[in-house]
């Protein structure tokens, strides 16, 4: 994938493979986390959009927020 995510608007909607490219979290894991969240269970990962029973998408801004929240800052 050759998308330049840094130049995209935060409201751009991404598919699982694009989120995988940004996070290195495998697409099946993203879908598993999303399914847990859909069922009302706690789950890691960025929040998602449910477009239909078979289609999930992620907003770039949500993925970026997830990455920012996941950062471990330590004073060494």
C-alpha positions in Angstrom: 0.0 0.0 0.0 1.4 3.4 -0.9 -1.1 5.7 0.7 0.3 8.8 2.3 -1.8 8.8 5.5 -0.1 11.9 6.8 -1.7 14.0 4.0 -5.2 12.6 4.5 -8.0 14.3 6.4 -8.9 12.7 9.7 -12.4 11.8 8.5 -11.1 9.6 5.8 -12.5 6.1 6.3 -10.1 3.2 6.1 -10.6 -0.6 5.6 -8.9 -3.2 7.8 -5.9 -3.7 5.5 -5.2 0.1 5.6 -5.5 0.1 9.4 -3.1 -2.9 9.4 -0.6 -1.0 7.4 -0.7 1.9 9.9 -0.7 -0.2 13.1 0.9 -3.6 12.2 -2.1 -5.2 13.9 -3.3 -8.0 11.6 -6.7 -7.3 9.9 -8.3 -10.5 11.4 -7.3 -9.2 14.9 -8.9 -5.8 14.1 -12.1 -7.6 13.1 -12.0 -9.7 16.3 -11.6 -6.7 18.5 -14.4 -4.9 16.6 -16.7 -7.9 17.0 -16.0 -7.9 20.8 -16.9 -4.2 20.9 -20.0 -4.8 18.8 -21.1 -7.4 21.4 -20.6 -4.9 24.2 -17.4 -6.4 25.5 -14.2 -4.5 26.3 -11.7 -4.7 23.5 -8.4 -2.9 22.6 -7.8 -1.2 19.4 -9.3 1.8 17.6 -13.0 2.3 17.6 -14.8 1.4 14.3 -17.7 2.3 12.2 -20.3 -0.4 11.4 -21.6 0.3 7.9 -23.5 -3.0 7.5 -23.5 -6.4 9.1 -20.5 -7.3 6.9 -18.7 -4.0 6.6 -16.5 -2.3 9.2 -14.4 0.7 8.7 -12.1 2.9 10.8 -11.7 6.7 10.7 -8.1 7.8 10.3 -8.5 10.2 13.2 -9.6 7.3 15.5 -6.7 5.1 14.4 -4.3 8.0 15.0 -5.9 8.6 18.5 -5.5 4.9 19.3 -1.8 5.1 18.4 -1.3 8.2 20.4 -3.0 6.7 23.5 -0.9 3.5 23.1 2.4 5.4 23.3 4.5 4.5 26.3 6.4 7.5 27.6 9.1 6.8 30.1 11.6 9.2 31.6 14.9 7.3 31.5 
